């Protein structure tokens, strides 16, 4: 069992100090629950919609690690794994990045730069950010994981790559503005639930979604963070539109028996090469 | 053999009003909070938009933190003031009445040639002046009450009705405001009456616009989403109605933007230099 806490928080726009202080307070609140992994949403230190302000507020991964270490040392004893979405500065380029840190241990284990930058409708990421260009599973002290950010996950191909690469847990920091109010939950929330459940069930993986909350200039980020099990059930779901600590135990020992009953991933490994010619043909035609 | 048919879909514009009400109350609370306000100010006209806004504000902040103000002019319909009182009472908010006749007429006397249409705009802008002054007096943020239909039609006084900094209803068509109003318990007489700007005696919105709101809203929703005119004709809308809607939208884009600035540099505000309106940084 690996104990997880999703920190479904609402950052104050652009206030790095306040947001790291808020994170510290949230960790202090979690001391009794003692999660082994905490998962923060996309763009947590700054808020999501920054436009050109990305340039002023982005951090290098080292700056981020220093700040996290500083607050971690004040409130935590023993190792703590932490997944966080943030705007990353690297030389003259800026990325929408998720980082996995083993605090009190090996430090930065992996960094995923968002590949699918939404630049449509209310979104304008590619105007300000560069794309990442890989999806890769990596080792943690618990097993193999991968990270995808928001729209990355709306293309199920990325989860397929992560699962084929060995990921047992897919962490998804996200920031999803509510839209479509015809049903009992906003349409985007329904979409997240459906995607998380079907991706988890298709590949026999856990999906951990950490979704930002709060209004950013009229756009209401919806929350509804969740954990989907390898069978495709929702183990837990955070509330909409408000801050919450969402706790779940991930039982990685369940993955092999679930995959034995429903061997879609191993079928894919055998069947994928048969489709390779088609994939090449289609890519050539794009 | 068993035949299974697609269930006809609900009206395109239908919303889950419980969800919408919850979302908009959070919107009001949060958008006020980061601006440093816990109180709101709503100019109540006696119409459904301001009634709905007042209901949302009372839910969001508590009735005791909401100021309602009616701003009649001597030419306003007495029914408007009566309905404003009804709304304030329905939502437990105290109503202040400030007559703008002297303000408006003081200027109008200097311009004897003033038409009723011009005076209508002066009234709307006088109301804006009072609203901003009371905002300072009460440390309460003015809430806008304009709906999406009138915003798209440019059917409002520029720098008048559209001036408040926070607007909960601006992305809801009139049809949807009616639905939300019913859900929130706005008195029926207000939901059911013919909408009017009440800037000129006997005026109604639908006569001014030459369209019914319920039909216009369906046309707008399809037009904004990129459906071709033929599609709307197949749904039973006339080419004349469709053209009227498109003409209103496309002659009023400037009213939905800030004033035009000549761009000379690569740091022109809102053209090159882009920051969201809630952008802040740590104070060092």
Contacts between the chains, C-beta under 8 A, distances in Angstrom:
chain1	res1	chain2	res2	distance
A	12	B	34	7.2
A	12	B	280	7.4
A	13	B	34	7.4
A	13	B	276	7.4
A	13	B	278	4.7
A	13	B	279	6.2
A	13	B	280	5.5
A	14	B	279	5.6
A	14	B	280	4.3
A	14	B	281	4.8
A	14	B	282	7.5
A	15	B	280	6.2
A	15	B	281	7.3
A	15	B	282	5.7
A	16	B	282	5.7
A	17	B	282	4.8
A	18	B	282	7.5
A	47	B	278	7.9
A	49	B	276	4.9
A	49	B	278	8.0
A	50	B	275	7.8
A	50	B	276	6.8
A	50	B	279	6.7
A	51	B	274	4.1
A	51	B	275	5.5
A	51	B	276	5.5
A	51	B	279	7.4
A	52	B	273	6.6
A	52	B	274	4.7
A	52	B	275	6.2
A	53	B	275	5.3
A	53	B	276	7.3
A	53	B	279	5.0
A	53	B	281	7.9
A	56	B	281	6.6
A	57	B	281	7.0
A	178	B	23	6.6
A	181	B	15	4.7
A	181	B	16	5.9
A	181	B	19	5.6
A	181	B	20	5.2
A	181	B	23	7.1
A	182	B	10	7.3
A	182	B	14	6.2
A	182	B	15	5.8
A	182	B	16	6.4
A	183	B	16	5.9
A	183	B	19	7.8
A	184	B	16	5.7
A	184	B	19	6.4
A	185	B	19	7.1
A	186	B	19	7.2
A	186	B	23	8.0
A	214	B	30	6.5
A	215	B	26	7.0
A	215	B	27	5.6
A	215	B	30	4.3
A	215	B	31	5.9
A	216	B	276	6.9
A	216	B	278	6.1
A	217	B	276	5.0
A	217	B	277	5.1
A	217	B	278	4.7
A	218	B	27	7.1
A	218	B	31	7.2
A	220	B	23	5.9
A	220	B	26	6.8
A	220	B	27	6.3
A	241	B	22	7.5
A	241	B	23	6.9
A	241	B	26	5.3
A	242	B	26	7.7
